[in-house]
């Protein structure tokens, strides 16, 4: 009689097999979801590359995302060590976590550039100072990516302080929030830094985080699509009016300080990018310090900059100098009065230099 009954181990095995077969892998993310995550990642990493470029004063490109589904266990089997891993959790706006993985040789080059070096990696282990430098760089990159997502989703997206680890053993635990056999989204980006790095940087998300990103983007798209039906008609009338008055020069459409060519028409779809945020920075001055001098800084220490008192400050847009100005006070806040707009010719010279 006992042979007619299943043991507890056999029952558990049958239940486990039924559960695994009941949820096929294709239901996790379809091709459209992967494409959307790739595009969102491309935009966010584009912002992160700008941040990294400012930190290391090198041309940085993070492009060509490749999205795939896997587990941490499978990923670790095919991934070479050592690597630097930075993990953050989303505290508001999105759920789940975000893990950024960078190869140690690439991390060493970035750390050396941040500390004023030439970006040469001689091999060996990362020092504590190098580890801190590259952790700060990756932290700011993730923060910049979160800001981009907040702009895209029209909601506040906040992250927790990052947790940085040196992953130098495949048996080592890689994440505090993702289990080894949990389904994850792996997004591989091509990373280039000047002529020093041509490698990959990896972004890892739990599937639930990927779903929350997709849902946020879908909700934003639905809100944007709720436009009054009469609005396209108004735009069409305006376009018709402009076309009938082409012979009349409209000087207000020309931005003379930027030396716009005469007769050049404004792009018809310029309104599509008017709400795209850009980063405006004001550089009061610069200086260069050694690591020893930085470590010796205390409260009350003075740092001398390379600018004289009456010299104009630099105004940068997305890291590029476009104007100069002077510091003023506006309603108890600091402000900048523009005194000079950089011409196109000067901008080209700056890019070449």
N, C-alpha and C positions, 0 to 999 in steps of 0.2 A: 504493500500500500504506500509505503514511503516514497517509492520511485515515481508515483503519480503526482507528487507535489514538487513545486519549484522551491529551491532554497532562497533565502533572503538575498544572497549575492546575485542569483540569476534574475530575481525580480527587479533589483536595482539596475542591473545591466540593461534589461529590456526597457525599463522606464527611461533610462538615460538615452538609449538609442532612439526611442520614439520621440523624445523631446528634441534631439538634434535633427532628426529628419523632418520634424514638423515645421521648422523655420529655415527655409532655404536661404543661402547667402545672398541671392539676388534681391531679397526683400529689404536688406539693410540700406543700400543706396543704389539708385538706378543711374543710368548714364547721364541723364539731365542733372541729377543732384551733384554728381561728380564734377560736371562741367561748371555748375554754378559755384561750387566750393573752390574750384580752381581759379575762376575769375575773381571771386572775392579775395582769395589768397594772393592773387597777382597784384590787386590794388593795395592791399594792406602791406605786402612786402615791398611794393614800390615806395610807400611812405617810409617803411623801415630802412630801406636802402639809402634814402635821402638823409635820414638821421645818422646812419653809420658813416656816410660820406663826409658829413660835417665833423664828426668826431675824429676821423683819421685823416682828413684832408686828401682823400683819394677818390677817384671815380669808382662808384659802386653800382653794380647791377645785380638784381635778384629777379629772375624771370623764368619762364617755361615751366610752370608747375605740372607735376605728374601725380595724379590722385589715385590711390589704390587702397583696398581694404586688406587688413592683415591683423595679426596680434603681436603684442610685444615679444612673445616667445619666438615667433617665426622671424620677426624683424631682427632680433638679436642674433639669430643663427646666421643671417646673411650680412650682418653689419660688422665692419672692421672696427676694432678698438685700438687706441683710446679715443674718447670723444668728450666734449663738454656738453652737459645737458642743463637747461634752465627750465624750470617748471613754475607756472603760475596758475592760480585759480581765478575764475571770474566771480567777483563778489556781488556784482549787480549788472543788469542788462542782459546777460547771457548765463547759461549754466555750464558746469563742468570745468575742464582744465585745458591748458595749452602747454605743450612741451616743444622746446626748440633744441635741436641737436646739431652741433658743429664739430668737425674734425679738429683734433688737437693741433696739427700743423697749421691749419687755417686760423685757429684761435690764437696761436702764438704770433703769427704775422700781424693780426689785428691788434693784439695787446702791445706789441712792439711799436706799431705806428701810433697808438694812443699815447705812448710815453715819449714820443718825439724821435723814435728810431727810424731806420730805413726799411723796416719790414722784412728783415732777413731772419729765417728760422734755422738755427744751427743744430737742431735736434735736441733730444733729451726731454726731461719732464718740465712741466710748467711750474714756475715759482709761485709763491703765494701772491706776490705783487701782480704777476701776469694773470693769474687766475682772477684776482679782484678786478683788474682792468677789463678783461674780456667779459666777465659777468656783468659789469656795469654797462658795457656796450650792448650786450644782448638784452639786458633789462630795458634800456631805452628804446631798443628796436621793438620789443613787444609792446611797450607803452605807446609808441607811435602807431603801431598796428591797431591797438585797441581804440585809439583816437579816431583812426580812419573808419573803423567799424561803427563807432558812435555816430559819425557823420552820415554814413550810409544808411544806418537803421533809424536815424532820428531819435535816438534814445541814449541815455547815459550808460556807458560801459566802463566798469571799474575792475581792476585786477588786484590781487593780493601781492604782498612783497614776494619777490622771486626766491626760489630755492635752487641753488647751483650745486652740481655735483660733477666730479671727475669720473667718468664711466670708463674704467680701464680693465674690466673683466666681464665676459659674457654672462657669468653666473651672478653678477651683481644686480641688485634691484635697481631698476631705472626710474620708477615713478612711485610716488606716495599715494596717488589717487587712482591709478589704472592697474588692474591686475594683469598677470602674465598672459592669461588666456582670454582676456576681454577683447572684443572686436574694437579695432581702432582705425582711424583714418590717417593714412600716411601721405603727406604732400611733400614731394621732393622738388626743390627749386635749384636752378643753376645759379651759382654765386661767383661773380667775378669782381676782383678788386684791383684796379689798374692792370699792370702786367705781373702782379705778384701772386694772385689767386685765381684759379679757374677750377672750381670744385662744386660741391653740393652742400646745401643746408637743408635740414629736415624739420618739418613741422608735424607734430603728432597730436591728434585730437581724439577723444572718445567719440563714439558714434552719436551719443546723446548730445554732445556739444555741437557736432556737425549738424544735427537735426535742428537744434535751437538757432543756429546761424541761418540755415535755410528758411526756417519759419519767420525769423526776423526780417530777412530780405523779402520774402513773399508778402508779408504784412505791409512793408514799406511800399512795395510795388502796387499793392491794391489801393493804398492811400493816395499814391501819386496818380492813379488812374481815375480817381473820383474828381474829374475836372468838369466845370460847366460846359455844356454842349455848345454854347454860343462863343466860347473863347477862340476856337479855330477860325470862325467866321470873322471875328474882329481882326485877327492877325492877317487874314487874307485881304481884308479891306485896306489895312495899312500898307501891305506890300503893293497893292494896286496903285495906291496913291503915290508911293515912292517911284514906281516905274513910269508914271505919267509925268513926273517932274524931274527926270534925270538930267535935263539940261540946266537946271538951277543948282549951282554949287551950294552944298550945305556944309559950312565950315565947322559947325559944332560936332560933326561926326568925325573930324580929323583931330588927332591928338598931336599938336604941333611940337611939344617938347620931346616927343619920341621920334620926330622927323619922319612922319608917315608920308609916303610918296603921294604926289598930287594925283587926284583922279582915282585913287585906290578905294574900292568899295568895301564897306564893312561886310564880313561874312554873314550870310543870311541866317545861319543857325547859331550866331554868337550868344543868343539868349539861353541856349542849352547849357552853357558852362558858366553863366554869370554867378551861380550859387556854389561853384566849386571853391572850397577853402584853400587859401594859400598862406604860407608862413612868412610873416614879416618880422625881420630881426633888425635890431640897431646895435652896431658894434661901437662901443665907447673907446675901445683900444685893445691891444694885444700885448702879450709878453711871453717869454719862454723861460721855463724853470726846469731845473733838474729834479729828479725824484727826491734827492736829499733835501732840497729847498722846500719842496711841497710838504714833506713829512715834518719839517721844522716849523710850519705855520701854526700860529696860535691865535687866540682871540686878541685883537688889537694889532696884529701884524699888518704891515703896509706892503702893497704890491704896486710897483711903479709900472705904468703902461707906456706904450710907444707913441702916445699922442700928447701934443702940447695943449695948453688950456684953451686957446682960441681956435684950434684946428677943428674943422667940421667932422662930425661923426658919420659913419657909413650906414646906409640903409640897404638891407638885403631882402630880396624876395626869393624864397625857395633857395637860399644860399648864394644867390647871384647879386652882385652890387648893381643897383639901379639908380641910386641917388645919394646925395649928401645933405646934411642938415645941421641944425644947432639945437641943443637941448633947451627947452622952455618949460614953464610950469603952467598947466591948464587946469583950473578948478582943483587946486591942491594935488594934482597928479602930474607926473612928468610927461612931457610930450616932445615931439620933434617938429621943428619948422623946416620944411624943405628949402634949401638954398640953391641946389644945383641938381639937374637931372642928367644922368649919364647918357651920352649919345650912343646910337647903335654902333658907330665905329669904335668908340672906346670900349664898349662891351665886348666886341669881337676881339680886341687886343687883350682884354683881361682874360678871355677864355683861352687864347693862344699861350698866354704867359702861365 
